[in-house]
Amino acid sequence: MKDDTFYQRFYQQLLDTSSWPGVYVFKFIVPASGNAEETLSALFANDEVKTSVRASSKGKYNSISVSGTFDSPDVIIEKYKQAAKIPNIIQL
């Protein structure tokens, strides 16, 4: 789990590098087995996003990219914090 200092720095980077509302691409890696992919999809269920899933070469993991337009850096950070609760997720 990342600390508040990380999120404060990330928030400032998002403000400095993007205009809001703006397009943002989330990238995650989850185990192919289990329900992490479904849980992650539910996190974005109320957002208009495009999701792409790619399996690893041995099929043990899935790389998931979620792209959409979001209102502010606060929304981005909240999504990352919620995703961090999913077991065995890697956030890129």
C-alpha contacts under 8 A as a table, 3 or more apart, distances in Angstrom:
res1	aa1	res2	aa2	distance
1	M	84	A	6.66
2	K	6	F	6.30
2	K	7	Y	7.41
3	D	6	F	5.51
3	D	7	Y	6.73
4	D	7	Y	5.13
4	D	8	Q	6.10
5	T	8	Q	5.11
5	T	9	R	6.21
6	F	9	R	5.26
6	F	10	F	6.06
7	Y	10	F	4.88
7	Y	11	Y	5.90
7	Y	77	I	6.99
8	Q	11	Y	5.09
8	Q	12	Q	6.37
9	R	12	Q	5.23
9	R	13	Q	6.29
10	F	13	Q	5.01
10	F	14	L	6.19
11	Y	14	L	5.17
11	Y	15	L	6.33
11	Y	73	P	5.88
11	Y	74	D	7.32
11	Y	77	I	7.33
12	Q	15	L	5.06
12	Q	16	D	6.12
13	Q	16	D	5.05
13	Q	17	T	6.03
14	L	17	T	5.37
14	L	18	S	5.80
14	L	73	P	6.02
15	L	18	S	5.79
15	L	19	S	7.02
15	L	73	P	6.86
18	S	22	G	6.83
19	S	22	G	5.75
20	W	70	F	7.43
20	W	71	D	5.84
20	W	72	S	5.53
20	W	73	P	7.82
21	P	69	T	6.56
21	P	70	F	5.45
21	P	71	D	4.13
21	P	72	S	5.76
22	G	69	T	5.10
22	G	70	F	5.57
22	G	71	D	6.60
22	G	72	S	7.49
23	V	67	S	6.99
23	V	68	G	5.39
23	V	69	T	4.17
23	V	70	F	6.24
24	Y	67	S	5.78
24	Y	68	G	5.81
24	Y	69	T	6.25
24	Y	70	F	6.95
24	Y	76	I	7.97
25	V	65	S	6.57
25	V	66	V	5.53
25	V	67	S	4.30
25	V	68	G	6.70
26	F	65	S	5.57
26	F	66	V	5.03
26	F	67	S	6.32
26	F	92	L	7.49
27	K	63	S	7.27
27	K	64	I	5.75
27	K	65	S	4.55
27	K	66	V	6.50
27	K	91	Q	6.23
27	K	92	L	5.30
28	F	63	S	5.83
28	F	64	I	5.16
28	F	65	S	6.47
28	F	89	I	6.85
28	F	90	I	5.56
28	F	91	Q	4.66
28	F	92	L	5.75
29	I	61	Y	6.61
29	I	62	N	5.64
29	I	63	S	4.54
29	I	64	I	6.12
29	I	89	I	5.94
29	I	90	I	5.01
29	I	91	Q	6.60
29	I	92	L	7.80
30	V	36	A	6.31
30	V	37	E	6.76
30	V	61	Y	5.58
30	V	62	N	5.42
30	V	63	S	6.64
30	V	64	I	7.73
30	V	88	N	6.51
30	V	89	I	4.94
30	V	90	I	6.46
31	P	34	G	6.95
31	P	36	A	7.08
31	P	60	K	5.96
31	P	61	Y	4.32
31	P	62	N	6.15
31	P	88	N	7.05
31	P	89	I	7.49
32	A	37	E	7.77
32	A	55	A	7.64
32	A	59	G	6.79
32	A	60	K	5.27
32	A	61	Y	4.58
32	A	62	N	5.48
33	S	36	A	8.00
33	S	60	K	7.30
33	S	61	Y	7.85
34	G	37	E	7.83
35	N	38	E	5.32
35	N	39	T	6.20
36	A	39	T	5.04
36	A	40	L	6.05
36	A	86	I	6.45
36	A	87	P	7.20
36	A	89	I	7.46
37	E	40	L	5.12
37	E	41	S	6.18
38	E	41	S	5.01
38	E	42	A	6.22
39	T	42	A	5.14
39	T	43	L	6.53
39	T	86	I	7.35
40	L	43	L	5.14
40	L	44	F	7.03
40	L	83	A	6.65
40	L	86	I	7.65
41	S	44	F	5.44
41	S	45	A	6.20
42	A	45	A	4.84
43	L	46	N	7.79
43	L	79	K	7.35
43	L	82	Q	7.59
43	L	83	A	7.46
44	F	47	D	5.26
44	F	48	E	7.86
44	F	49	V	7.34
45	A	48	E	7.87
47	D	68	G	7.63
48	E	68	G	6.26
48	E	69	T	7.52
49	V	66	V	6.35
49	V	67	S	5.39
49	V	68	G	4.44
49	V	69	T	7.48
50	K	66	V	5.72
50	K	67	S	5.19
50	K	68	G	6.39
51	T	64	I	6.95
51	T	65	S	5.63
51	T	66	V	4.53
51	T	67	S	6.44
52	S	64	I	5.71
52	S	65	S	5.28
52	S	66	V	6.67
53	V	62	N	6.38
53	V	63	S	5.64
53	V	64	I	4.58
53	V	65	S	6.60
54	R	62	N	5.47
54	R	63	S	5.07
54	R	64	I	6.52
55	A	58	K	7.90
55	A	59	G	5.54
55	A	60	K	7.54
55	A	61	Y	5.96
55	A	62	N	4.39
55	A	63	S	6.22
56	S	59	G	4.92
56	S	60	K	6.36
56	S	61	Y	5.35
56	S	62	N	5.87
56	S	63	S	7.21
57	S	60	K	7.98
58	K	61	Y	7.86
59	G	62	N	7.38
70	F	73	P	7.96
70	F	75	V	6.76
70	F	76	I	7.30
71	D	75	V	6.73
72	S	75	V	5.53
72	S	76	I	6.92
73	P	76	I	5.04
73	P	77	I	6.22
74	D	77	I	5.25
74	D	78	E	6.11
75	V	78	E	5.13
75	V	79	K	6.21
76	I	79	K	5.24
76	I	80	Y	6.38
77	I	80	Y	5.08
77	I	81	K	6.17
78	E	81	K	5.05
78	E	82	Q	6.19
79	K	82	Q	5.15
79	K	83	A	6.05
80	Y	83	A	5.00
80	Y	84	A	6.08
80	Y	91	Q	7.77
81	K	84	A	5.15
81	K	85	K	7.07
82	Q	85	K	5.62
82	Q	86	I	7.64
83	A	86	I	5.54
83	A	89	I	7.59
84	A	87	P	7.67
84	A	89	I	6.85
84	A	91	Q	7.61
86	I	89	I	5.88
